[in-house]
Amino acid sequence: MRALVASTEGTQSLAQGIVFWEPPPQALSRVQTIVKNMDTEPSIIHGYGPDEGMPELREELVRKLGNENSLSGDYIAHVTHGAQQAFANIVLALVDEGDSAVLFAPYYFNHHMMISMTLGTEAMQIGPCTRDTFHPDLAWLEEHLAQHPRTKMVVLVNPNNPTGVVMTKDELDRAAALCKAHNVWLVIDNTYEHFTYEGHEHYCPSDPHVIHIFSFSKAFGMMGWRQGYIAFHKDAPGNLAAQLLKVQDTVPICATQLSQYMSLGALEAGRPWVNERVKMLEDTNRAYVLDAVSCLGEDALVPSEGAIYVFCKLPEGYEDDDKVVEWLVKKHKICVIPGSSCGCKGYIRIAFGNLPADACRDAAARLKSGLLELVEKTAKIH
């Protein structure tokens, strides 16, 4: 997408799922102090650290999991290079040749890519979402698990990327119960746990067969510091901790030491610091984008309940989302993500977290102009 943006000078991007703010001052201060004292004190950041992460950070993560996610002290945290590496570690640790994994479309494209590289596309089972809510179809999952005994893991993203929907407590508990009944791992990516709107709440089910993924990137503006973590139950079957550490030691050995100190500072700032920014995002950027896509009609819009995305269906006659995205860049100098990259052709994903409010207002206006052309059937797309 960067190459597409660069192909037309002056293009604004509502494509990449990042936030525009920097890390909290508590986090920056910790790192600045360590770097400042490197010449006078023995450095604590040059060597390898524990594979599973610094003890101090892991203790704080366990405390956070209990206080914010209702995951008791029975949960263990392993620090990784972002949520992406957390997911890669889990796939490499859990799945074997002949196993299969379930994703729900529209899915997060990097989850699809990781599983396809590990097991091959034939091992992926793509479940549907209900078209009225875009929540995963759990009735389909119940039937599928009963008929496919080699299913090893089911993957959910909550709040969802790319749709922005937030699963309910009842839905998540049902998914966990179905997986437990069939001896299947449930892997939940909670990268956008802080981003919920209009009364929707984020929830984490707890059980030895449930593995959670978390990230510092979006909430704390730490994308480039590459910090995430895996949370799993101490009684997880199959000696999970050892299997995860085997992958960790083989690939990065440990997460970058300096980044882990940044994470400690982020936890010090905590949820109140994040909540201020999420509320600002809801009142400005999200509102601008929702206004821009309103011309498509309510039936075309997936409920924007959480995360930093709006997902919507393109008007009839413009189902080739790849061509529409290219046309939006060339004609209106605005870039979004085609839904086909998430297994949902004929849709687009719009990210509203990556620009400050004024720039996002301008980008949303460009998007609205383009969508209006599509609605009015005047766009010439070849």
Buried (B, 14 or more C-beta within 10 A) or exposed (E): BEEBBEEBEEBBBBBBBBBBBEBBEBBBBBBEEBEEEEEEEEEBBEEEBBBBBBEEBBEBBBEBBBEBBEBEEBBBBBBBBBBBBBBBBBBBBBBEEEBBBBBBBBBBBBBBEBBBEBBEEEBBBEBEBEEEBBBBBBEBBBEBBEEEEEBBBBBBBBBBBBBBBBBBEEBBBBBBBBBBEBEBBBBBBBBBBBBBBEEBEBBBBBBBBBBBBBBBBBBBBBBEBBBBBBBBBEEBEEEBBEBBBBBBEEEBEBBBBBBBBBBBBBBBBBBEBBEEBBEBBBEBBBBBBBBBBBBBEEEBBBBBBBBBBBBBBBBEEBBBBEEBBBBBBEBBBBBBBBBBBBBBBBBBBBBBBBBEBEBBBBBBBBBBBBBBBBBEEEBEBE
